[in-house]
Amino acid sequence: MNETASAASCNPESSNKKQEISDEKNLVVSFIQFLRQRISREQCTADQVEGIEVAIQCLETAFDITDSSYLFQSSKPLLDIFVEAEGLPAGVGDFPKPTADEIKIANNLKEEGNALMKSSQFEDAVLKYNEAIKLNKDPAYFCNRAAAYCRLEQYDLAIQDCRAALALDPKYSKAYGRMGLALSCQNRYEQAVEAYKKALELDPDQESYKNNLKIAEDKLKELEDSFRQGQGPGLFGSQMPDMSALLNNPAMMNMARQLMSDPNIQNMMSQMMTGILGSGANAGVSNLIEAGQQLAQQMQAANPDLVEQLRQQFQGQGGPGNDSDRNGPHENGTQPPQ
């Protein structure tokens, strides 16, 4: 047995991880090919083409897709594979209405998910809610899964589920409340405030919405006040770095150039400036804060190692770390899964 084979057999977890990464790359390549086929068949508007090209760049960067990655060729187009596995029956233009038996089974699955939530088995609860949703698109199932995603700190998925629940029932107050919770956990306090206000419009007596709204409003005011004082939180903690020292540090400037050469960062900067300029006088401090936070998140996702080096360089100058208050909103005992 050669050394490579021996190493692989001694470390099956490493081998499995490599296979998982390879499978993910092949899936992304297949999806990119689907997008490019849409463009080549002239099925998109000019704006859609521009958006797709940006999406392709982001996917290639996020999953480290190189020219050699495109050597993979799927046995079937990705859309055909999806239709075979998950597509609607021929001639059906929307999700079919569940039968009485399917509704009963889905409700039982939901109850099993709720029991798993109570025992803090959140990932297993998600799986139960997944099965229930496949049988019956009930807004409560999406909202319950959002609660599980929040406990798993998968806030984007929680927000997505809350929006799906509201698409099914626009007057579903609990979906607004849970969306406010997820937004607050992402420090998106302005949007959280709006979500809690919507929840209170629909359910004025719910104390948890009132309490969480107050927390989000206080956090938003703290951010706005600190921003006006030039101490807004960001990549470098609660104070602004010594810009003259940064500009005179060759290593720091080289790292900054590497970041700004990333096409994802360039696109994010362009979108941020377009949004701010388009808002004109109504831009507001909170919009600037949110744009800055989004840019920081994009920089962190695009090149975490480089951002960490920047942070360490700044802290080496004596700058503080991010010691922000982690106290935030919560769901009390009156808001269990349904």
C-alpha beads as a LAMMPS data file, in Angstrom:
LAMMPS data file: protein, C-alpha beads

338 atoms
337 bonds

1 atom types
1 bond types

-500.0 500.0 xlo xhi
-500.0 500.0 ylo yhi
-500.0 500.0 zlo zhi

Masses

1 110.0

Atoms # bond

1 1 1 0.000 0.000 0.000
2 1 1 1.460 3.367 -0.958
3 1 1 1.831 6.239 1.527
4 1 1 -1.118 8.203 0.106
5 1 1 -3.513 5.271 0.361
6 1 1 -2.216 4.449 3.840
7 1 1 -2.760 8.026 5.014
8 1 1 -6.283 8.051 3.606
9 1 1 -7.160 4.759 5.310
10 1 1 -5.794 6.028 8.628
11 1 1 -7.834 9.199 8.447
12 1 1 -11.275 8.379 7.004
13 1 1 -12.742 11.641 8.322
14 1 1 -10.262 13.641 6.239
15 1 1 -11.072 11.546 3.170
16 1 1 -14.815 12.014 3.697
17 1 1 -14.360 15.746 4.112
18 1 1 -12.430 15.990 0.857
19 1 1 -15.159 14.007 -0.913
20 1 1 -17.825 16.315 0.541
21 1 1 -15.943 19.395 -0.685
22 1 1 -15.536 17.808 -4.125
23 1 1 -19.261 16.998 -4.296
24 1 1 -20.149 20.545 -3.255
25 1 1 -17.894 21.988 -5.954
26 1 1 -19.442 19.737 -8.590
27 1 1 -22.918 20.828 -7.492
28 1 1 -21.929 24.499 -7.713
29 1 1 -20.361 23.938 -11.148
30 1 1 -23.615 22.323 -12.314
31 1 1 -25.618 25.274 -11.015
32 1 1 -23.274 27.775 -12.696
33 1 1 -23.694 25.861 -15.950
34 1 1 -27.478 26.129 -15.509
35 1 1 -27.143 29.903 -15.056
36 1 1 -24.914 30.268 -18.100
37 1 1 -27.351 28.267 -20.207
38 1 1 -30.110 30.680 -19.194
39 1 1 -27.980 33.549 -20.493
40 1 1 -26.938 31.787 -23.698
41 1 1 -30.555 30.966 -24.555
42 1 1 -31.412 34.663 -24.211
43 1 1 -33.965 33.908 -21.501
44 1 1 -32.878 36.854 -19.350
45 1 1 -33.168 40.634 -19.432
46 1 1 -30.047 42.805 -19.384
47 1 1 -30.482 43.416 -15.647
48 1 1 -30.905 39.706 -15.009
49 1 1 -27.757 38.932 -17.004
50 1 1 -25.788 41.416 -14.913
51 1 1 -27.135 39.902 -11.695
52 1 1 -26.357 36.358 -12.839
53 1 1 -22.789 37.304 -13.781
54 1 1 -22.254 38.790 -10.327
55 1 1 -23.768 35.660 -8.751
56 1 1 -21.396 33.452 -10.752
57 1 1 -18.390 35.479 -9.587
58 1 1 -19.548 35.188 -5.982
59 1 1 -20.114 31.438 -6.252
60 1 1 -16.720 30.861 -7.860
61 1 1 -15.017 32.819 -5.082
62 1 1 -17.014 31.313 -2.210
63 1 1 -16.466 27.703 -3.321
64 1 1 -12.965 28.153 -4.780
65 1 1 -14.099 27.189 -8.279
66 1 1 -11.190 27.224 -10.732
67 1 1 -10.901 26.435 -14.438
68 1 1 -10.130 22.798 -13.628
69 1 1 -13.384 22.555 -11.652
70 1 1 -15.257 22.801 -14.947
71 1 1 -13.782 19.480 -16.067
72 1 1 -16.719 17.911 -14.218
73 1 1 -19.640 17.060 -16.473
74 1 1 -22.975 16.065 -14.949
75 1 1 -24.698 13.034 -16.461
76 1 1 -27.911 15.105 -16.646
77 1 1 -28.667 18.826 -16.558
78 1 1 -29.214 19.995 -12.985
79 1 1 -32.793 21.071 -13.690
80 1 1 -33.682 17.585 -14.957
81 1 1 -32.231 16.019 -11.806
82 1 1 -34.231 18.404 -9.640
83 1 1 -37.488 17.828 -11.517
84 1 1 -37.119 14.054 -11.182
85 1 1 -36.491 14.329 -7.429
86 1 1 -38.685 17.243 -6.354
87 1 1 -40.689 18.493 -9.319
88 1 1 -44.465 18.892 -9.373
89 1 1 -46.591 16.352 -11.274
90 1 1 -47.055 17.064 -14.978
91 1 1 -49.734 19.664 -15.595
92 1 1 -49.731 20.916 -11.986
93 1 1 -48.910 24.613 -11.781
94 1 1 -48.832 24.891 -7.991
95 1 1 -48.309 22.754 -4.906
96 1 1 -51.052 20.111 -4.746
97 1 1 -53.583 20.406 -1.936
98 1 1 -52.772 17.919 0.853
99 1 1 -55.157 15.087 1.575
100 1 1 -56.762 14.601 4.986
101 1 1 -54.296 11.799 5.734
102 1 1 -51.325 13.972 4.748
103 1 1 -52.564 16.788 6.999
104 1 1 -52.857 14.356 9.915
105 1 1 -49.387 12.899 9.342
106 1 1 -47.888 16.382 8.980
107 1 1 -49.452 17.506 12.249
108 1 1 -48.014 14.463 14.033
109 1 1 -44.576 15.270 12.610
110 1 1 -44.941 18.841 13.815
111 1 1 -45.778 17.618 17.334
112 1 1 -42.697 15.381 17.262
113 1 1 -40.635 18.399 16.236
114 1 1 -42.087 20.433 19.098
115 1 1 -41.153 17.683 21.566
116 1 1 -37.598 17.673 20.215
117 1 1 -37.441 21.454 20.639
118 1 1 -38.360 21.089 24.319
119 1 1 -35.487 18.633 24.791
120 1 1 -33.063 20.973 22.934
121 1 1 -32.627 18.571 20.002
122 1 1 -32.881 21.390 17.506
123 1 1 -31.315 19.731 14.454
124 1 1 -33.622 16.728 14.805
125 1 1 -36.560 19.112 15.213
126 1 1 -35.657 20.762 11.902
127 1 1 -35.800 17.371 10.189
128 1 1 -39.290 16.715 11.574
129 1 1 -40.514 20.131 10.436
130 1 1 -38.968 19.465 7.010
131 1 1 -41.050 16.302 6.665
132 1 1 -44.194 18.091 7.815
133 1 1 -43.674 20.918 5.316
134 1 1 -43.281 18.456 2.447
135 1 1 -46.769 17.166 3.199
136 1 1 -48.540 20.403 4.122
137 1 1 -47.408 24.005 3.574
138 1 1 -48.753 25.245 6.911
139 1 1 -47.382 28.631 8.085
140 1 1 -47.015 27.294 11.644
141 1 1 -44.583 24.630 10.425
142 1 1 -42.366 27.248 8.781
143 1 1 -42.533 29.423 11.890
144 1 1 -41.651 26.510 14.168
145 1 1 -38.701 25.624 11.959
146 1 1 -37.624 29.264 12.165
147 1 1 -37.554 28.907 15.958
148 1 1 -35.303 25.857 15.601
149 1 1 -33.001 27.695 13.194
150 1 1 -32.744 30.576 15.684
151 1 1 -31.649 28.162 18.403
152 1 1 -29.048 26.791 15.970
153 1 1 -27.938 30.394 15.230
154 1 1 -28.828 29.944 11.547
155 1 1 -30.555 33.292 11.397
156 1 1 -30.755 33.735 7.615
157 1 1 -32.670 30.469 7.334
158 1 1 -34.934 31.556 10.198
159 1 1 -35.730 34.845 8.452
160 1 1 -36.408 33.002 5.199
161 1 1 -38.879 30.693 6.966
162 1 1 -40.639 33.611 8.652
163 1 1 -41.105 35.257 5.270
164 1 1 -42.455 32.014 3.829
165 1 1 -44.933 31.795 6.715
166 1 1 -46.040 35.381 6.072
167 1 1 -46.454 34.643 2.365
168 1 1 -48.974 31.999 3.416
169 1 1 -50.576 34.117 6.166
170 1 1 -49.780 37.868 6.108
171 1 1 -51.496 38.322 9.504
172 1 1 -49.379 35.759 11.325
173 1 1 -48.005 37.801 14.240
174 1 1 -45.692 35.093 15.565
175 1 1 -43.812 35.016 12.239
176 1 1 -43.137 38.757 12.540
177 1 1 -42.025 38.266 16.143
178 1 1 -39.611 35.478 15.297
179 1 1 -38.275 37.404 12.317
180 1 1 -37.601 40.337 14.648
181 1 1 -35.691 38.005 16.948
182 1 1 -33.516 36.657 14.112
183 1 1 -32.859 40.155 12.751
184 1 1 -31.857 41.387 16.213
185 1 1 -29.422 38.495 16.559
186 1 1 -27.786 39.747 13.341
187 1 1 -27.630 43.312 14.732
188 1 1 -30.114 44.432 12.066
189 1 1 -32.010 46.456 14.619
190 1 1 -33.831 48.850 12.297
191 1 1 -35.465 45.951 10.453
192 1 1 -36.085 44.169 13.759
193 1 1 -37.954 47.209 15.077
194 1 1 -40.221 47.168 12.027
195 1 1 -40.876 43.435 12.441
196 1 1 -41.789 43.811 16.118
197 1 1 -44.076 46.741 15.335
198 1 1 -45.879 44.604 12.752
199 1 1 -46.212 41.815 15.316
200 1 1 -47.701 44.226 17.856
201 1 1 -50.167 45.608 15.321
202 1 1 -51.512 42.078 14.941
203 1 1 -51.179 41.024 18.600
204 1 1 -51.102 44.177 20.798
205 1 1 -51.197 42.284 24.111
206 1 1 -48.136 40.093 23.567
207 1 1 -45.597 41.203 26.207
208 1 1 -42.608 39.504 24.548
209 1 1 -43.081 41.657 21.440
210 1 1 -43.205 44.810 23.572
211 1 1 -40.078 43.838 25.503
212 1 1 -38.120 42.835 22.410
213 1 1 -39.191 45.986 20.568
214 1 1 -37.834 48.080 23.449
215 1 1 -34.534 46.165 23.372
216 1 1 -34.184 46.603 19.591
217 1 1 -34.993 50.326 19.804
218 1 1 -32.430 50.799 22.579
219 1 1 -29.771 48.914 20.609
220 1 1 -30.514 50.953 17.497
221 1 1 -30.171 54.191 19.461
222 1 1 -26.848 52.996 20.919
223 1 1 -25.548 52.288 17.418
224 1 1 -26.694 55.641 16.085
225 1 1 -25.166 57.514 19.034
226 1 1 -21.840 55.690 18.761
227 1 1 -21.769 56.257 14.998
228 1 1 -22.294 59.997 15.434
229 1 1 -19.413 60.042 17.924
230 1 1 -17.150 58.247 15.449
231 1 1 -17.069 55.049 17.503
232 1 1 -19.295 52.754 15.498
233 1 1 -18.610 49.039 15.901
234 1 1 -17.067 47.197 13.002
235 1 1 -14.199 44.967 12.096
236 1 1 -11.863 46.607 14.606
237 1 1 -13.979 46.802 17.761
238 1 1 -15.624 49.795 19.372
239 1 1 -13.113 52.519 18.398
240 1 1 -11.716 53.792 15.130
241 1 1 -8.115 52.818 14.353
242 1 1 -5.249 55.289 14.035
243 1 1 -5.596 55.978 10.306
244 1 1 -2.229 57.733 9.971
245 1 1 -0.487 54.693 11.433
246 1 1 -2.419 52.375 9.140
247 1 1 -1.604 54.394 6.021
248 1 1 2.098 54.381 6.895
249 1 1 2.195 50.632 7.513
250 1 1 3.236 48.846 4.257
251 1 1 1.941 45.475 5.443
252 1 1 -1.456 46.922 6.293
253 1 1 -1.724 48.743 2.971
254 1 1 -0.806 45.576 1.075
255 1 1 -3.513 43.629 2.909
256 1 1 -6.037 46.369 2.193
257 1 1 -5.164 46.252 -1.521
258 1 1 -5.710 42.494 -1.532
259 1 1 -9.143 42.926 0.019
260 1 1 -10.223 45.668 -2.354
261 1 1 -9.066 43.686 -5.402
262 1 1 -11.646 41.009 -4.580
263 1 1 -14.532 41.321 -7.112
264 1 1 -17.078 40.479 -4.394
265 1 1 -15.882 43.376 -2.233
266 1 1 -15.881 45.700 -5.244
267 1 1 -19.455 44.735 -6.080
268 1 1 -20.540 45.159 -2.455
269 1 1 -18.963 48.621 -2.316
270 1 1 -20.733 49.610 -5.536
271 1 1 -24.107 48.385 -4.265
272 1 1 -23.608 50.100 -0.919
273 1 1 -22.782 53.456 -2.500
274 1 1 -25.659 53.150 -4.970
275 1 1 -28.074 52.503 -2.126
276 1 1 -26.797 55.391 -0.032
277 1 1 -26.772 57.869 -2.908
278 1 1 -30.185 56.695 -4.052
279 1 1 -31.609 57.399 -0.600
280 1 1 -30.446 61.012 -0.763
281 1 1 -31.226 63.065 2.297
282 1 1 -33.307 60.233 3.729
283 1 1 -30.344 57.856 3.994
284 1 1 -30.172 58.114 7.789
285 1 1 -27.511 56.957 10.201
286 1 1 -29.105 53.537 10.637
287 1 1 -28.908 52.867 6.881
288 1 1 -25.225 53.766 6.894
289 1 1 -24.645 51.496 9.871
290 1 1 -26.428 48.604 8.182
291 1 1 -24.484 49.140 4.946
292 1 1 -21.225 49.149 6.894
293 1 1 -22.183 45.972 8.713
294 1 1 -23.032 44.248 5.430
295 1 1 -19.688 45.286 3.976
296 1 1 -17.878 43.979 7.054
297 1 1 -19.722 40.658 6.793
298 1 1 -18.878 40.377 3.089
299 1 1 -15.213 41.127 3.782
300 1 1 -15.181 38.516 6.540
301 1 1 -16.799 35.904 4.278
302 1 1 -14.610 36.690 1.254
303 1 1 -11.261 36.603 3.046
304 1 1 -11.503 35.718 6.762
305 1 1 -7.756 35.138 7.184
306 1 1 -6.904 38.547 5.781
307 1 1 -9.539 40.284 7.894
308 1 1 -8.195 38.544 10.996
309 1 1 -4.701 39.798 10.159
310 1 1 -6.077 43.322 9.829
311 1 1 -7.828 43.002 13.171
312 1 1 -4.684 41.694 14.873
313 1 1 -2.600 44.476 13.352
314 1 1 -5.012 47.046 14.744
315 1 1 -5.129 45.427 18.178
316 1 1 -1.344 45.449 18.149
317 1 1 -1.581 49.250 18.101
318 1 1 -3.425 49.084 21.425
319 1 1 -6.921 49.089 19.997
320 1 1 -9.634 47.302 21.928
321 1 1 -11.453 44.177 20.860
322 1 1 -15.150 44.012 20.288
323 1 1 -16.676 43.907 23.763
324 1 1 -20.220 44.618 22.689
325 1 1 -23.061 43.731 25.034
326 1 1 -24.398 40.325 24.071
327 1 1 -27.667 40.724 25.936
328 1 1 -30.477 40.671 23.446
329 1 1 -34.081 39.774 22.809
330 1 1 -35.557 36.401 23.626
331 1 1 -38.766 34.454 23.373
332 1 1 -40.363 33.889 26.740
333 1 1 -42.410 30.951 27.883
334 1 1 -45.559 32.349 26.285
335 1 1 -44.180 31.777 22.785
336 1 1 -43.574 28.019 22.354
337 1 1 -43.765 26.247 19.006
338 1 1 -47.356 25.672 17.953

Bonds

1 1 1 2
2 1 2 3
3 1 3 4
4 1 4 5
5 1 5 6
6 1 6 7
7 1 7 8
8 1 8 9
9 1 9 10
10 1 10 11
11 1 11 12
12 1 12 13
13 1 13 14
14 1 14 15
15 1 15 16
16 1 16 17
17 1 17 18
18 1 18 19
19 1 19 20
20 1 20 21
21 1 21 22
22 1 22 23
23 1 23 24
24 1 24 25
25 1 25 26
26 1 26 27
27 1 27 28
28 1 28 29
29 1 29 30
30 1 30 31
31 1 31 32
32 1 32 33
33 1 33 34
34 1 34 35
35 1 35 36
36 1 36 37
37 1 37 38
38 1 38 39
39 1 39 40
40 1 40 41
41 1 41 42
42 1 42 43
43 1 43 44
44 1 44 45
45 1 45 46
46 1 46 47
47 1 47 48
48 1 48 49
49 1 49 50
50 1 50 51
51 1 51 52
52 1 52 53
53 1 53 54
54 1 54 55
55 1 55 56
56 1 56 57
57 1 57 58
58 1 58 59
59 1 59 60
60 1 60 61
61 1 61 62
62 1 62 63
63 1 63 64
64 1 64 65
65 1 65 66
66 1 66 67
67 1 67 68
68 1 68 69
69 1 69 70
70 1 70 71
71 1 71 72
72 1 72 73
73 1 73 74
74 1 74 75
75 1 75 76
76 1 76 77
77 1 77 78
78 1 78 79
79 1 79 80
80 1 80 81
81 1 81 82
82 1 82 83
83 1 83 84
84 1 84 85
85 1 85 86
86 1 86 87
87 1 87 88
88 1 88 89
89 1 89 90
90 1 90 91
91 1 91 92
92 1 92 93
93 1 93 94
94 1 94 95
95 1 95 96
96 1 96 97
97 1 97 98
98 1 98 99
99 1 99 100
100 1 100 101
101 1 101 102
102 1 102 103
103 1 103 104
104 1 104 105
105 1 105 106
106 1 106 107
107 1 107 108
108 1 108 109
109 1 109 110
110 1 110 111
111 1 111 112
112 1 112 113
113 1 113 114
114 1 114 115
115 1 115 116
116 1 116 117
117 1 117 118
118 1 118 119
119 1 119 120
120 1 120 121
121 1 121 122
122 1 122 123
123 1 123 124
124 1 124 125
125 1 125 126
126 1 126 127
127 1 127 128
128 1 128 129
129 1 129 130
130 1 130 131
131 1 131 132
132 1 132 133
133 1 133 134
134 1 134 135
135 1 135 136
136 1 136 137
137 1 137 138
138 1 138 139
139 1 139 140
140 1 140 141
141 1 141 142
142 1 142 143
143 1 143 144
144 1 144 145
145 1 145 146
146 1 146 147
147 1 147 148
148 1 148 149
149 1 149 150
150 1 150 151
151 1 151 152
152 1 152 153
153 1 153 154
154 1 154 155
155 1 155 156
156 1 156 157
157 1 157 158
158 1 158 159
159 1 159 160
160 1 160 161
161 1 161 162
162 1 162 163
163 1 163 164
164 1 164 165
165 1 165 166
166 1 166 167
167 1 167 168
168 1 168 169
169 1 169 170
170 1 170 171
171 1 171 172
172 1 172 173
173 1 173 174
174 1 174 175
175 1 175 176
176 1 176 177
177 1 177 178
178 1 178 179
179 1 179 180
180 1 180 181
181 1 181 182
182 1 182 183
183 1 183 184
184 1 184 185
185 1 185 186
186 1 186 187
187 1 187 188
188 1 188 189
189 1 189 190
190 1 190 191
191 1 191 192
192 1 192 193
193 1 193 194
194 1 194 195
195 1 195 196
196 1 196 197
197 1 197 198
198 1 198 199
199 1 199 200
200 1 200 201
201 1 201 202
202 1 202 203
203 1 203 204
204 1 204 205
205 1 205 206
206 1 206 207
207 1 207 208
208 1 208 209
209 1 209 210
210 1 210 211
211 1 211 212
212 1 212 213
213 1 213 214
214 1 214 215
215 1 215 216
216 1 216 217
217 1 217 218
218 1 218 219
219 1 219 220
220 1 220 221
221 1 221 222
222 1 222 223
223 1 223 224
224 1 224 225
225 1 225 226
226 1 226 227
227 1 227 228
228 1 228 229
229 1 229 230
230 1 230 231
231 1 231 232
232 1 232 233
233 1 233 234
234 1 234 235
235 1 235 236
236 1 236 237
237 1 237 238
238 1 238 239
239 1 239 240
240 1 240 241
241 1 241 242
242 1 242 243
243 1 243 244
244 1 244 245
245 1 245 246
246 1 246 247
247 1 247 248
248 1 248 249
249 1 249 250
250 1 250 251
251 1 251 252
252 1 252 253
253 1 253 254
254 1 254 255
255 1 255 256
256 1 256 257
257 1 257 258
258 1 258 259
259 1 259 260
260 1 260 261
261 1 261 262
262 1 262 263
263 1 263 264
264 1 264 265
265 1 265 266
266 1 266 267
267 1 267 268
268 1 268 269
269 1 269 270
270 1 270 271
271 1 271 272
272 1 272 273
273 1 273 274
274 1 274 275
275 1 275 276
276 1 276 277
277 1 277 278
278 1 278 279
279 1 279 280
280 1 280 281
281 1 281 282
282 1 282 283
283 1 283 284
284 1 284 285
285 1 285 286
286 1 286 287
287 1 287 288
288 1 288 289
289 1 289 290
290 1 290 291
291 1 291 292
292 1 292 293
293 1 293 294
294 1 294 295
295 1 295 296
296 1 296 297
297 1 297 298
298 1 298 299
299 1 299 300
300 1 300 301
301 1 301 302
302 1 302 303
303 1 303 304
304 1 304 305
305 1 305 306
306 1 306 307
307 1 307 308
308 1 308 309
309 1 309 310
310 1 310 311
311 1 311 312
312 1 312 313
313 1 313 314
314 1 314 315
315 1 315 316
316 1 316 317
317 1 317 318
318 1 318 319
319 1 319 320
320 1 320 321
321 1 321 322
322 1 322 323
323 1 323 324
324 1 324 325
325 1 325 326
326 1 326 327
327 1 327 328
328 1 328 329
329 1 329 330
330 1 330 331
331 1 331 332
332 1 332 333
333 1 333 334
334 1 334 335
335 1 335 336
336 1 336 337
337 1 337 338
